[in-house]
């Protein structure tokens, strides 16, 4: 399993909900992208660039609080708007 970070490859690919960075694990990029899409729901992230996260990857900062799935405890669960991400579980 590998970890990938996804972000809009260009400004016109940004999501209207403000989500601009998603990290997910999968057997390959396609599987991780599917997990990421399921987490956030809504608009497609097909146009998002992917970066495999591992040894030697450059450091990155993301503005804003991280938000995870409502049924997990790793990350905060509530969005800026007081709701949950698109995934039901």
Kinemage of the C-alpha trace (Angstrom):
@kinemage 1
@onewidth
@group {chain A} dominant
@subgroup {mainchain}
@vectorlist {calphas} color= white
{ca unk a 1} P 0.000 0.000 0.000
{ca unk a 2} L 1.171 3.501 -0.806
{ca unk a 3} L 0.114 6.934 0.368
{ca unk a 4} L -0.704 9.674 -2.114
{ca unk a 5} L -1.490 13.350 -1.715
{ca unk a 6} L -3.864 14.946 -4.225
{ca unk a 7} L -4.258 18.647 -4.981
{ca unk a 8} L -5.706 20.751 -7.834
{ca unk a 9} L -3.225 20.783 -10.730
{ca unk a 10} L -4.442 24.267 -11.754
{ca unk a 11} L -6.550 26.984 -10.167
{ca unk a 12} L -9.535 26.284 -12.440
{ca unk a 13} L -9.633 22.717 -11.049
{ca unk a 14} L -10.250 23.843 -7.469
{ca unk a 15} L -13.358 22.474 -5.805
{ca unk a 16} L -16.115 24.877 -4.821
{ca unk a 17} L -16.192 23.382 -1.300
{ca unk a 18} L -12.637 24.604 -0.686
{ca unk a 19} L -11.055 21.162 -0.339
{ca unk a 20} L -7.654 21.485 -1.966
{ca unk a 21} L -5.532 18.735 -0.418
{ca unk a 22} L -6.494 15.109 0.157
{ca unk a 23} L -4.265 12.305 1.423
{ca unk a 24} L -5.243 8.665 0.956
{ca unk a 25} L -3.746 5.177 0.907
{ca unk a 26} L -4.197 2.583 -1.813
{ca unk a 27} L -2.524 -0.241 -3.695
{ca unk a 28} L -1.654 2.284 -6.427
{ca unk a 29} L -2.475 5.861 -7.413
{ca unk a 30} L -5.842 4.921 -8.918
{ca unk a 31} L -6.931 3.055 -5.790
{ca unk a 32} L -5.805 5.886 -3.509
{ca unk a 33} L -7.613 8.404 -5.735
{ca unk a 34} L -10.812 6.346 -5.417
{ca unk a 35} L -10.472 6.341 -1.617
{ca unk a 36} L -9.869 10.108 -1.661
{ca unk a 37} L -12.888 10.712 -3.900
{ca unk a 38} L -15.084 8.578 -1.660
{ca unk a 39} L -13.956 10.561 1.379
{ca unk a 40} L -14.806 13.978 -0.026
{ca unk a 41} L -17.661 13.050 -2.369
{ca unk a 42} L -19.095 15.709 -4.649
{ca unk a 43} L -16.973 17.199 -7.403
{ca unk a 44} L -14.502 14.924 -9.170
{ca unk a 45} L -10.831 15.038 -8.237
{ca unk a 46} L -9.804 13.529 -11.594
{ca unk a 47} L -7.974 16.769 -12.427
{ca unk a 48} L -6.021 16.753 -9.179
{ca unk a 49} L -2.278 16.083 -9.355
{ca unk a 50} L -0.933 13.152 -7.330
{ca unk a 51} L 2.254 12.954 -5.286
{ca unk a 52} L 3.384 9.690 -3.744
{ca unk a 53} L 4.264 10.302 -0.099
{ca unk a 54} L 7.346 8.502 1.165
{ca unk a 55} L 10.991 8.929 2.053
{ca unk a 56} L 12.485 11.971 0.363
{ca unk a 57} L 9.216 13.750 -0.409
{ca unk a 58} L 9.406 17.514 0.031
{ca unk a 59} L 7.762 19.020 3.096
{ca unk a 60} L 4.408 20.699 2.547
{ca unk a 61} L 2.030 22.875 4.559
{ca unk a 62} L -1.711 23.091 4.065
{ca unk a 63} L -3.665 26.158 5.168
{ca unk a 64} L -6.678 25.303 7.265
{ca unk a 65} L -7.547 22.402 9.527
{ca unk a 66} L -7.483 18.835 8.263
{ca unk a 67} L -10.843 17.049 8.185
{ca unk a 68} L -11.219 13.276 8.094
{ca unk a 69} L -14.050 10.792 7.833
{ca unk a 70} L -16.705 11.037 10.519
{ca unk a 71} L -16.167 7.397 11.569
{ca unk a 72} L -12.410 7.793 12.203
{ca unk a 73} L -10.489 9.442 15.037
{ca unk a 74} L -7.173 10.385 13.386
{ca unk a 75} L -8.296 13.828 12.171
{ca unk a 76} L -10.938 16.364 13.217
{ca unk a 77} L -14.334 15.386 11.771
{ca unk a 78} L -16.214 18.659 11.325
{ca unk a 79} L -15.749 20.963 8.320
{ca unk a 80} L -15.531 24.761 8.476
{ca unk a 81} L -19.239 24.878 7.734
{ca unk a 82} L -20.076 22.638 10.683
{ca unk a 83} L -20.853 19.547 8.575
{ca unk a 84} L -19.070 16.382 7.548
{ca unk a 85} L -17.242 15.357 4.395
{ca unk a 86} L -19.203 13.766 1.540
{ca unk a 87} L -18.609 10.155 2.563
{ca unk a 88} L -21.412 8.629 4.612
{ca unk a 89} L -19.054 6.323 6.459
